[in-house]
Every structure is written in structure tokens, then in C-alpha cells.
Amino acid sequence: MKLLPATLPFWSDAATIPFYPRLERDESVDVAIVGGGITGLTAAYLLTQEGCSVAVLERERCAQIDTGHTSAHLTMVTDRAVGELVEAHGRDHAQAVWAAGSAAMGQIAANVLDLEIACDFAWVPGYLHAPLGENGQNAAAFEKEAALASELGFDAEYVDAVPFVGGPGVRFADQARLQPRKYLSALARAIVDRGGLIFERSAAQEFSDGPMAVTANGHTITCASIVIATHNPLVGTARTPGATLLQTRLSLYTSYVVGGRIPKQHLPDALFWDTQDPYHYLRIEPHRDHDYVIFGGEDHKNGQAHNTSGCFDRLERTLRSMIDGVEVTHRWSGQVIETSDGLPYIGEAAAQQFIGTGFSGNGLTFGTLTGMMAADWIAGRKNPWSDLLDPGRKRGQEGREGLEGRDARARRIGAPG
């Protein structure tokens, strides 16, 4: 009988995060942050740098839920192709979205350097490429995409043969990868060292705006501002019509990942994602005596797949067709949230309440960006991306309606679908 791999993210077995207490008394801080993943811990870390007192409320364990189920690609390249972003939003706004992603990667790199975090962070190239078996097809579309990205100021070039997978594609320099739990463990320690509070197993139950407060475990954290960092945003103090409208602009998807051991240097240390519909993504996590390959895809809208084991099985078969002898050890899935225009919603959703959601396939990047923008918001600084990513932007400011984010790249670059 075949033993199935663990349905637990690889990161959970590879690194630990300190335990933090439940909220068991009332507290008063400058900023209450709901959610202990990449968004919440980044916001808390940056706000403690600003001299703010903070309290993080996490309903389970920090970096365990959405962030804990990432594939940990760090890239400014969005699920919507840059050509589609230009068409929908204009050249300046398309350039700004990718620049925001680059800034977020720079912030992560700075945090790693400042705190001397051993989290396997490395700058690596990223490759957008044709699906397997379609070598030589749609070369002109990739050339066009590379040329446009280069015109907008990004280090992108067309390649005739993408390393390992073959076929045409685009090489993007200076993307990155890291071990997310090692990184966030260090951020959490730094937050507490600076006097910040972190409470686990403390789900936010009630919100109040008079005075501003969050209740968890029957205790209240009074604050001046709230950051909702829960990926799928809670209503918080927002009034029901506005919160409902925001939810109608979000589409929830499930993405699947398998991972396994492979020999050292069998794969290049790079990020890969193809134009399949839905698309696949691939990277490695280097170890001393082997590499660990992480391969994902099979995305579907939540509730539209009744046999999730089949999604994992198809991924595993595809991975084995690419890498003979891979020893698959883990399977996991995560939630991806899309917006109608391909841009995240980041900003003030109600008086003194900041949110971030709709990160698509850029969870670590846009989660970090949300933390950066929240810190600017609390400090009263104008952020260069606040207008573009405003959660209250009107439908007319968004891109064309009816474009589903998870298959947008395939349509734009010319893959079948």
C-alpha cells in the first residue's frame, strides 16, 4: 500500500516559531493588529521601529495559517501580465504595481540584514515560460512581454530556452526566495524585544470604534488604530454595506503544492512559473546534502473541486515527469484571493482601520507591502501606492470586469485556455 505524503506544509516541519501566550487581561496600545502572518508581523515590526506600542492577535499560531501554506516565491511579477496591467491601468500604474513589489522585496532583504536572520534568503532569477511540451510556441508573445517590462524599467529579457524546462520565456533578474517561518520567527522575537505584545489562540471576536478596541478571549485591547491582517479581511469597525461591497470584489481560490527531496544542483536555484491554465510554479529550497523542490498549481475557485486528492495526484505525476525519482514528502494547499482588476486592496477601509487583501499569487510580497503601507499610514506619511491600491477605489477605476485573475496570465501570454 502506498503511503501518502503528509498534508502539512514543508515549512512546519523545517522550522519552529516560539509560543506566545493567550490574551488573558485587558491591554492598551497604539495599534492593535489582527493576524499573525506576514502582513501582521511585518506591520508590527515596522511600527515598533516607529516607536509605537503594538499588540498582535492571532487566532491560532503565528505564521501557521495562510502564510504557513505559502510556496514562498518572492517576486514583483504579478499574476496579471504586465501587458494586461498596462491595458487596464496605464503604463504608469502598471510600473507602480511592479515597483511596489520590488520595494517589498527590498524591505524583506533589509530586515534580514538588520536582524541577521538565517532564513535562507537569496536573490534568484525568475522565469516565466511556456508550458511543458510547447517548446518554441508563442515566442513572439514572450518577446513582447519582456520588451514591455524592460521599457518600464525592470530587468527583463527574452530567452529562447529557459533553463531546465526549455522553450521560450522571460527571465526576470533579482527575484528572491526565503524560508518563511525562519524569517517570521525572527520578526516576532524582534517585536517582543522592542516591547510589542503577541497573543496566540486569541481570535478577534468584537470590534468597537467608541473607543477603538478589539475583544478576544473576553478581554479588550483598547487602541488608537487597527490593522486587519487576516488575508480574507474581517469586517472590523467597517459598516456592513461597505464591507459587503468589498467582499463582492474578491474571488477565493485554492492552490495545491507538493514537495520532495531531489539531488543537489539537479534544478537551478530560481523561480519558475508557466502560462498553463491554471499555471504551475516551481522553486527549490537548498539544503546541505540535498535540495527540496516545491511545485504547485491545480488552482480552482473554492468549492469547485470535490476530489482534492486528485489535484495533488496530478501535481505529483507532473513533477515526477519532470524530475525522475523525486521523493515526495509533503502535500499542502493554500487560499489565494483575487480582485477584479488584478491589484490588491491595501489602505484605510474605515476610520482608523487599515486592511490588505487580494494578494493573488504574491502573498509574501504584497503582505509585506501592506505592513509597509500600514506603518506609513500610522505615521501620517503619504505612501506612493496609497491611491492606486485604495480599497475604496471605484469600479470605474478598476480594470475591465469579468477577467478572472488565476487564468489571466495564460490568456495574455498566449497559452491555451
CORWO-V350429 format. One record per backbone hydrogen bond with DSSP energy under -1.0 kcal/mol. CO is the residue of the C=O (numbers start at 0). NH is the residue of the N-H. If there is no record, write none. Layout:
BEGIN
CO&NH + CO&NH
END
This chain:
BEGIN
5&7 + 5&330 + 9&13 + 10&14 + 20&199 + 26&221 + 29&223 + 29&224 + 30&54 + 31&226 + 32&56 + 33&228 + 35&62 + 36&40 + 37&41 + 38&42 + 39&43 + 40&44 + 41&45 + 42&46 + 43&47 + 44&48 + 45&49 + 46&51 + 47&50 + 52&30 + 53&196 + 54&32 + 55&198 + 56&34 + 57&201 + 59&200 + 60&63 + 65&68 + 66&69 + 73&175 + 80&84 + 81&85 + 82&86 + 83&87 + 84&88 + 85&89 + 89&93 + 90&94 + 91&95 + 92&96 + 93&97 + 94&98 + 95&99 + 96&100 + 97&101 + 98&102 + 99&103 + 100&104 + 101&105 + 102&106 + 103&107 + 104&108 + 105&109 + 106&110 + 107&111 + 108&112 + 109&113 + 110&114 + 111&116 + 116&118 + 118&178 + 121&176 + 123&174 + 124&270 + 125&171 + 126&272 + 127&169 + 130&133 + 133&136 + 137&141 + 138&142 + 139&143 + 140&144 + 141&145 + 142&146 + 143&147 + 144&148 + 145&149 + 146&150 + 147&151 + 148&153 + 149&152 + 153&155 + 154&172 + 156&170 + 158&168 + 161&165 + 162&164 + 166&161 + 167&129 + 168&158 + 169&127 + 170&156 + 171&125 + 174&123 + 175&73 + 176&121 + 178&182 + 179&183 + 180&184 + 181&185 + 182&186 + 183&187 + 184&188 + 185&189 + 186&190 + 187&191 + 188&192 + 189&193 + 190&195 + 191&194 + 196&55 + 198&57 + 205&214 + 207&212 + 210&209 + 211&222 + 212&207 + 213&220 + 214&204 + 214&205 + 215&218 + 218&215 + 219&26 + 220&213 + 221&28 + 224&31 + 225&353 + 226&33 + 229&231 + 234&237 + 238&242 + 239&243 + 240&244 + 241&245 + 242&246 + 243&247 + 245&248 + 246&249 + 250&337 + 251&301 + 252&335 + 253&299 + 254&333 + 255&296 + 256&331 + 257&294 + 258&328 + 258&329 + 259&292 + 260&326 + 261&290 + 262&265 + 267&269 + 270&126 + 271&281 + 272&128 + 279&273 + 280&295 + 281&271 + 282&293 + 284&291 + 289&286 + 290&261 + 291&284 + 292&259 + 293&282 + 294&257 + 295&280 + 296&255 + 299&253 + 300&303 + 307&311 + 308&312 + 309&313 + 310&314 + 311&315 + 312&316 + 313&317 + 314&318 + 315&319 + 316&320 + 317&321 + 318&322 + 322&325 + 325&327 + 326&260 + 328&5 + 329&258 + 331&256 + 333&254 + 335&252 + 336&359 + 337&250 + 344&356 + 346&354 + 349&352 + 351&225 + 352&348 + 352&349 + 353&227 + 354&346 + 356&344 + 358&361 + 361&365 + 362&366 + 363&367 + 364&368 + 365&369 + 366&370 + 367&371 + 368&372 + 369&373 + 370&374 + 371&375 + 372&376 + 373&377 + 374&378 + 375&380 + 382&385 + 384&388 + 388&345 + 389&392 + 393&396 + 394&397 + 404&407 + 406&410 + 407&411 + 408&412 + 409&413 + 409&414
END
